[in-house]
Amino acid sequence: MLVRDLMSAPAVTCGTDATLSKAAETMRGAEIGSLVVTHEGKVAGILTERDLLRAAAAGVDPVTDAVGLWMTANPDALGPEEDAAAAWASLTHHHYRHLPVVDGEDLIGVVSIRDLFGAASLRPAGEHAADAPRGLEGVVVATTTVGDVRGREGFYHYRQYSAVDLAAARSFEDVWYLLFNAELPDRTQAEAFGAEVRSMRALPPGLADLLPAIARAGSPLDVLRTSVSLFGSELGWKPVSDGDLETVRSEALALCAAVPTILATAYRIRNGLEPVAPRDDLSFASNYLWMMTGTEPDPAYARAIDQYLIIATDHGFNASTFTARVITSTQADLAAAICGAIGALSGPLHGGAPSRALDMLDAIGTPENAEPWLRRAVENNERLMGFGHRVYKTEDPRSKFLRQVAQDLGGSLVGYAMEVEKTAVRVLAELKPGRELYTNVEFYAGVVMNSCGVPREMFTPTFAAARTIGWSVNVLEQMADNRLIRPTARYIGPPPPQPVPPA
Ligand code: ACO
């Protein structure tokens, strides 16, 4: 690009005998930071905002003092055929912001830093915040009291409690209460809350009537997404701007209580089985297994699923939670936010991994085959499902906890999974050095659910049942202190505006 292509023309000028106040007025009118000063048609100098400040600091009278006294005389100039790099070098080397362009003795334009930014498709600082790293890695975008993930320490928490400690010591319903109320319940509160949410398990009649028609229409997560949409519209949920926090909190409680019923009912219909009605004398986890399998679960399985649900309830600003908050920031209703979150969760880089992790164990087949199979996969740039995490650069505490749950449940799968894990961590350390790749929540989630009789197609939907609580609390927090989430992108396409070719 040549100076001719990027200069502003014609140059805005004034004479050497113009007063400083007249020059300042001209600059302000033209919204520019300098004037080329001419004498008898030739460039005599350049007057910049900086010169005006110098004059003001010296206490001169701008109405009487002439430009010629304060301008930079005989300024450097550019020729129209010089290239843009020369203009850049000249401006930056001398800390100039503007240079006249002369052709022979004729003034034909001005090149400013602004022209160079325009040509480079750069924008002045201030118009654009700093570029965020790809994938928003490490960027803090909100404040929260829901919980946090400390990746280097392998620690995460709900409110002020370690999530792992909660999973070891409390029930899923207690953790649900904690997230909704910011405190753990005492015995009386736990009983009252348990009774309240157990009473909300039945589906609204319109959705119950429609479920047979949509249950086979897509994957279980597709069905859940559609059902959440119908749930919200049947119950008349309004945009969150119209709802106070208490209304949306009640809506969220109802949805969290009903999601297992939606999932289990749709699962049974898809598989040609009669739906099993929810019971109000069972815990969240027991009732879920009951509705899905039609038999009352072994208490050990019910507790293992209860603990899995606690582990999966919330996890910082992950992709689905962020999605829910973005949607809420537009004041859309709760159903819209949860549908968006379910969509984000469905991808294999997020919640779609546990069934794929088990598929991988099946494909490997034997512990002896682990090394060659995993090596080939990583060498072919494939992702090992259930390994790696954006935030954890050490063992995922959820994986560690669920490994123990799986071991306590027993069975042949867990021993085999642990062998594959060991080999995979070694292969990843060798072939992806420095990436710090270990199992994430999804690897043993599949093993635990499988051991408890949860069918593979229901792994991610079960994750969604737990995470609906985390999403809901984040929706409520977003509502309580909302500002539209609307970042910007840096345009890197062909420089606009190009002439539109005739049709
Ligand atoms: N297998 C092989 N290599 C991996 C894996 C993996 N599971 N995970 C990351 N890597 C490698 C990448 O190939 C990349 O290598 P490179 O530097 O040679 O290009 C490097 O590690 C960094 O990978 P990124 O994709 O930049 O890491 P990011 O933080 O974006 O990814 C993610 C995190 C998506 C979870 C990733 O680890 C992954 O794809 N894992 C497999 C899918 C999975 O288990 N998903 C469930 C996540 S848990 C959850 O969301 C509930």
Boltz pocket constraint, residues with backbone or C-beta under 6 A from the ligand:
constraints:
  - pocket:
      binder: B
      contacts: [[A, 135], [A, 318], [A, 348], [A, 349], [A, 350], [A, 351], [A, 352], [A, 353], [A, 378], [A, 381], [A, 382], [A, 383], [A, 384], [A, 385], [A, 386], [A, 387], [A, 388], [A, 389], [A, 390], [A, 391], [A, 432], [A, 435], [A, 437], [A, 440], [A, 441], [A, 442]]
      max_distance: 6.0
